[in-house]
């Protein structure tokens, strides 16, 4: 958030991490109809901003964040230790619930893979999990390669751009982009 906040020389083409955290808390409560949630987040600026806004929004909504785990993606075993603690806790509580995954692509994929074994968990994540890079990270596993969607199906993510519903101008942009670069644009390219 601090990159553009109070800075006359920078602007955003997409929402802030804090905006996403609040939006996704509301989505979990009002659309998915959960009164409780779990949270795992990266302790960097992105993950912390997401987590702080998420917790703040859940309090305003009267929701409960049952448990929080955090990790430092710069420390070798931090992600795996947090995942193991999270899975152990969630296995002991088999009631259907949702977890907000405030992480980057690589760590988000590791967490999504670990949570697949827990069928009672719904995953919600930020825009970092909305692109092809996240899916490509999941495709490194034999399960996702042999059955596309094995890990990714059912994950809710924030995205500032959905080409399927973006209108004629967006469709024209996407066609021109694909013609030039031989790949679909990410939300960053489209919003820019």
C-alpha positions as CSV (number, residue, x, y, z in Angstrom):
1,X,0.0,0.0,0.0
2,X,2.8,2.4,0.9
3,X,4.1,2.5,-2.7
4,X,1.3,4.8,-3.8
5,X,0.0,6.1,-0.5
6,X,0.7,9.8,-0.2
7,X,3.0,9.7,-3.2
8,X,2.4,12.2,-6.0
9,X,4.8,10.3,-8.3
10,X,3.1,6.9,-8.3
11,X,-0.4,5.7,-9.2
12,X,-2.1,2.3,-9.2
13,X,-3.9,0.5,-12.0
14,X,-5.3,-2.1,-9.5
15,X,-6.6,-2.1,-5.9
16,X,-4.3,-2.1,-2.9
17,X,-3.5,-5.1,-0.7
18,X,-5.6,-3.6,2.0
19,X,-8.6,-3.1,-0.4
20,X,-8.3,-6.8,-1.3
21,X,-8.2,-7.9,2.4
22,X,-11.3,-6.0,3.2
23,X,-13.1,-7.1,0.0
24,X,-12.4,-10.7,0.6
25,X,-13.5,-10.6,4.2
26,X,-16.8,-9.2,3.0
27,X,-17.0,-11.9,0.3
28,X,-16.4,-14.7,2.8
29,X,-19.1,-13.3,5.1
30,X,-21.8,-12.1,2.7
31,X,-21.4,-14.4,-0.3
32,X,-19.9,-17.6,1.1
33,X,-21.9,-17.1,4.3
34,X,-19.1,-17.9,6.8
35,X,-19.0,-16.3,10.3
36,X,-15.5,-17.6,11.1
37,X,-12.3,-17.9,9.1
38,X,-8.7,-18.9,9.4
39,X,-5.8,-16.9,8.2
40,X,-2.3,-17.7,6.9
41,X,-0.1,-14.9,5.7
42,X,3.4,-13.9,4.6
43,X,5.1,-11.5,7.0
44,X,6.3,-9.3,4.1
45,X,4.6,-5.9,3.3
46,X,2.1,-7.5,0.9
47,X,0.9,-10.3,3.2
48,X,0.9,-8.2,6.3
49,X,-1.2,-5.5,4.6
50,X,-3.7,-8.2,3.4
51,X,-3.9,-9.8,6.8
52,X,-4.3,-6.6,8.7
53,X,-7.1,-5.3,6.5
54,X,-8.7,-8.8,6.6
55,X,-8.7,-9.0,10.4
56,X,-10.0,-5.4,10.7
57,X,-12.8,-6.1,8.2
58,X,-13.8,-9.3,10.0
59,X,-14.1,-7.5,13.3
60,X,-16.4,-4.9,11.6
61,X,-18.5,-7.7,10.2
62,X,-18.8,-9.5,13.5
63,X,-16.8,-12.5,12.2
64,X,-14.2,-14.5,14.2
65,X,-10.7,-15.3,12.9
66,X,-10.2,-18.6,14.7
67,X,-6.5,-18.9,14.2
68,X,-3.7,-17.2,12.4
69,X,-0.4,-18.5,11.0
70,X,2.4,-16.5,9.5
71,X,5.7,-17.2,7.8
72,X,8.7,-15.4,6.3
73,X,9.2,-16.4,2.7
74,X,12.8,-15.4,3.1
75,X,13.5,-18.1,5.7
76,X,14.1,-21.6,4.5
77,X,11.8,-23.7,6.7
78,X,9.3,-21.0,7.8
79,X,6.7,-21.8,5.1
80,X,6.8,-25.6,5.7
81,X,6.7,-25.2,9.5
82,X,3.6,-22.9,9.2
83,X,1.9,-25.3,6.8
84,X,2.5,-28.3,9.1
85,X,1.1,-26.3,12.1
86,X,-1.9,-25.2,10.0
87,X,-2.7,-28.7,8.7
88,X,-2.4,-30.2,12.2
89,X,-4.8,-27.6,13.6
90,X,-7.3,-27.9,10.8
91,X,-7.3,-31.7,10.8
92,X,-8.3,-31.5,14.5
93,X,-11.3,-29.3,13.6
94,X,-13.2,-31.0,10.8
95,X,-16.1,-28.5,10.5
96,X,-16.5,-26.8,7.1
97,X,-14.6,-23.5,7.2
98,X,-12.7,-21.0,5.0
99,X,-9.1,-19.9,5.1
100,X,-7.8,-16.6,3.7
101,X,-4.4,-17.3,2.1
102,X,-2.5,-14.0,2.1
103,X,0.6,-15.1,0.1
104,X,2.5,-14.8,-3.1
105,X,2.4,-17.4,-5.9
106,X,5.0,-19.9,-4.8
107,X,4.0,-20.0,-1.2
108,X,0.3,-19.9,-2.1
109,X,0.7,-23.0,-4.3
110,X,2.4,-24.9,-1.5
111,X,-0.4,-24.0,0.9
112,X,-3.1,-24.9,-1.6
113,X,-1.5,-28.3,-2.2
114,X,-1.3,-29.0,1.5
115,X,-4.9,-28.0,2.1
116,X,-6.2,-30.3,-0.7
117,X,-6.2,-33.2,1.7
118,X,-8.6,-31.3,4.0
119,X,-11.9,-31.5,2.1
120,X,-13.7,-29.2,4.6
121,X,-11.6,-26.2,3.8
122,X,-12.5,-23.5,1.3
123,X,-9.6,-21.3,0.1
124,X,-9.9,-17.6,-0.6
125,X,-6.8,-15.6,-1.8
126,X,-5.6,-12.3,-3.3
127,X,-4.8,-11.4,-6.9
128,X,-1.4,-13.1,-6.7
129,X,-3.3,-16.4,-7.0
130,X,-5.5,-15.2,-9.9
131,X,-3.0,-15.5,-12.8
132,X,-1.5,-18.2,-14.9
133,X,1.7,-18.2,-12.9
134,X,-0.2,-19.7,-9.9
135,X,-1.7,-22.4,-12.1
136,X,1.8,-23.1,-13.6
137,X,3.2,-23.5,-10.1
138,X,0.4,-26.1,-9.4
139,X,1.1,-27.8,-12.7
140,X,4.5,-28.9,-11.3
141,X,2.6,-31.6,-9.5
142,X,1.6,-34.9,-11.2
143,X,-1.9,-34.5,-9.9
144,X,-2.5,-31.1,-11.5
145,X,-0.9,-32.3,-14.8
146,X,-3.0,-35.4,-15.1
147,X,-6.2,-33.8,-13.8
148,X,-6.2,-30.0,-14.5
149,X,-8.0,-28.2,-11.6
150,X,-7.1,-30.9,-9.1
151,X,-5.7,-28.2,-6.7
152,X,-7.1,-25.1,-8.2
153,X,-10.8,-25.9,-8.6
154,X,-12.9,-24.1,-6.0
155,X,-10.3,-21.5,-5.0
156,X,-11.8,-18.0,-4.8
157,X,-9.5,-15.1,-5.7
158,X,-9.6,-11.4,-6.3
159,X,-9.0,-10.2,-9.8
160,X,-9.3,-6.6,-11.1
161,X,-9.9,-8.0,-14.6
162,X,-12.0,-10.9,-15.9
163,X,-11.9,-11.0,-19.7
164,X,-15.1,-13.1,-19.9
165,X,-17.2,-10.3,-18.6
166,X,-15.1,-7.2,-19.5
167,X,-16.9,-6.0,-22.6
168,X,-16.2,-5.4,-26.3
169,X,-13.3,-3.0,-25.8
170,X,-11.5,-5.5,-23.5
171,X,-12.1,-8.3,-25.9
172,X,-10.5,-6.3,-28.7
173,X,-7.5,-5.5,-26.4
174,X,-7.1,-9.2,-25.5
175,X,-7.2,-10.3,-29.2
176,X,-4.6,-7.7,-30.1
177,X,-2.4,-8.7,-27.1
178,X,-2.6,-12.4,-28.0
179,X,-1.7,-11.6,-31.7
180,X,1.4,-9.6,-30.6
181,X,2.6,-11.7,-27.7
182,X,1.1,-15.2,-28.3
183,X,-0.2,-15.4,-24.8
184,X,-3.2,-14.1,-22.8
185,X,-2.7,-10.8,-20.9
186,X,-2.6,-10.9,-17.1
187,X,-4.8,-8.6,-15.2
188,X,-1.8,-6.2,-14.8
189,X,-1.4,-5.8,-18.5
190,X,-5.1,-5.3,-19.0
191,X,-5.6,-2.7,-16.3
192,X,-2.4,-0.9,-17.3
